[in-house]
Amino acid sequence: MQEFQGFPLSHELITLAGHDFSMARVADIDALFAQLLNQPSTHPDVTDERIPYWAEIWPAAIGLAEYLFLHPSLVMGKKVVEIGCGLGLPGIVAGRLGAEVLLTDYLSEPLELARYNWERNIQRPASVRQFDWRQGEDLPEADLVLASDIAYESRAFPFIRSLIGHYLDKGSVILISEPNRTFAAEFFKSLSLLPGYSHHTIRVVRNQLTIQVNVHRIVPERA
């Protein structure tokens, strides 16, 4: 695939723990943003603020993927759901490590590219599902839930809390990664009060910058 919905793709090789992953992404993200800005104010993409953050491979996704390589027993043979998967790197790593993975996102566009990326890196079909995790309804079952950089707006915090509560009640382990944003610090500090919480730091070099990625691990009390 050289283009996605008329936008040229670039293919990036990401190496994690000695393993190579070929990841496609939109080459010119600014063009995607321009397309959104050119829509009328009544367009669903505008009214629902569907900003195409999904088109980039973010440091938080790389950090979470690296964390999985450090803790492979978390995913081997497990049922894993990635929430807000974007281009799908953490889920793809989980699949490479032997998990049964479901890639999910609110939008169809990232799921199409996540499926493509999966099939470039994993020798079996991808499982994908489009749904809005913020609604808290019909959430898929999982032994392990992955979420990278879903706390990029403060309005998401109550939904993340609800998501965590749901999966802890179901006995799932939760991993949430984020790039140490100041405005989100108090929210993630509040998660540290949960039983079974632990925090890990992964340093990710991206575009010649070193980013501290925090991985928040929450284990249900009975796990």
N, C-alpha and C positions, 0 to 999 in steps of 0.2 A: 504494500500500500504506500503510494507516494503522496497522495492527497487525502484530506478528510474534509468533506463538505466544501470543497473548493479551496481549502487552505493547505499549502504545502506542509508536509511532515518532515521532521528531522528524526534521525535514529541515533540514540545515544547509548553507548556501552557503559554500563555501571558495574563495577567490580566490588563485590562484597565477600569478605572472608575467602578470597581466592576463587569465587564463583562469578562468572560473567552473566549479565542480564542485558539483553537488547531491548531498549524501551523507546517506543515511538511517542512523540509529542508534537504539538503544533509548533511549527518553526517560528512564527511571528505572532506572539500572543497579543501584541498591540493591535493587530488587525482584528482579532476576535473582540477586543474591547471596543474598537471603533464600530464594529457591526452592531454591538449592543447600544452604543450611544446614538446610532443613527435610526434606531427603532422609534416609532411613535410612543408617546407616554402611556398609551393604553395597551401596548403590547404586553403579553404575559411575562416575557423575559424582563421587562422593565418594572412592571407592577410588583413582581415577586423577587426583584433584585437578583436575577440569575446570573451573577457575575462569573465569568468563566475561569475561576481559579483552578478548575480541574485540569486545565491544559498544560500545566507545568509539573515537573517532578520536584517537589518541595523538600527541603532539608529534613523536615519532620518525618516524611515518608522514608527517606534513606536511613535516618536514625532508628526508626522502628524496625526496618528490615534488618539492620545490623544487629539490633538487640535479639531478634529471633535466631540469628546464627549463633549468638552467645548462649542461648537457652533453647536448643532444639527440642528438648523433651517437652516443652510447652505445646509444641505443634505436631510432633510425630504421631500419626494415627488419629489425630483429633479432628473434630468437626469445628471448622473455623469460619467465622463471618467477618468480613471487612466492611465497616460502615463508612459511607462517604468515600468510596475507594479511589475516586479520581482515575489516574492511569494504572493503578492496581499493583504498585511495586511490593508493598508488604504482603498482600495476599498471594502474589506470585512466588515470593520467597517461601511463604508457608507451604504452598503447593510443592515447591522443589524439595522441601524438607519432609514431605510425606503426609501433609494434611489433606483432608477433604474440605475444599474451600468454596464459599459462596461470596462472590463480589457483588456489593450492593451500592447503589447511589440514587440520589433524588432525581438526577437527570439522565436522559438516554444517551447523550453524546459521550460522556466519560465511560459509560458501560460499553459502548461500541469499541472505543479505543482500548479499554481494559481487556476486553475479550481478545482483541487483536494481539495485544502485548502478551497475554497469557499464552496464546497459541504459538507465539514466536519462541517461548521459553519453556513451555511444559508440553510433554508429548501425550496429552489427553485433552478432551474438550473442556472448555471453561463452563462454570455454572455462574450465571449472573441473574440479578433481580433488581428491577427498578421499584423503589418505594421511598417514601418520606419518613425517615426514622424519627423526625420530630413529632410525628403524630402518635407515636407510641403504640400503634395498633399492628397486630399480626407480625410481630418481630420474629425473625427466624431463630430456630433453636441453635445453640452453639455451646461447645466446650470452652472456646476461647473467642473473645471479641477483640478485633483490631480497629483502631481509629486513629488516624494521624491528621493533626492540624484541623480538627473540627471546631475548635474554640477560637476562631479568628474574629468573632464578633461577640460582644457581651450578651446580646440577646439570645445567644445559643446556650448560655450557662444553665438555665432551668431545664432545658430539654436534655442536656448532657446528664444532669443530675438524675432526671427521670429514667434515662436510658441505663445508667449505672445501677439504679435501684432495681429496675426490672431484671437485668441480667444477674445481679447478685442473688436475687430471690430465686432465680432458676438454677443457681449453682455454677454459673459461668465465671471464668477468669477474664478480667478486662485489662487491656493494654491501651493507654492513650498517650500519644506523643505530641509534643508541642515545642515551638522554638523559643521558649523563654520570653514571651512577650510580657512587658511590664503590666499592661492593663489586666492581664489574666492571672497575675501572680496570686492575688487574694483568693480567687476561685480555686485554683489548684492547691493552695494552702489549706483550704477548707476540706478538700478531699483527703488530706493527710490524717484527718481525724477519724476516718473510717477504719474499722477493724480490717486487718489483712492488707493494709496499704504499704507499699514501698516505692521508693523513688530511685531512679538510675539516670545517669547523665552519659550521653553519647556525643562526642565531638565530631561534627560533620564538616568537611571542607567542600564548599560549593562556590564556584565562580571566584576562586582565590580568597574566599572569606571562610573563617572558621566560625561555625554556629553551634552554640550549646543547645542540644536537643534533650529535653526532659522526657523520660518515659515513666509514666505513672502506672504502676501495676497494682491492681486491686483483686484480692482473692477472697471468695466467700468464706465465711467462718468455718463452714463444714468441709471446705476443700482441702 
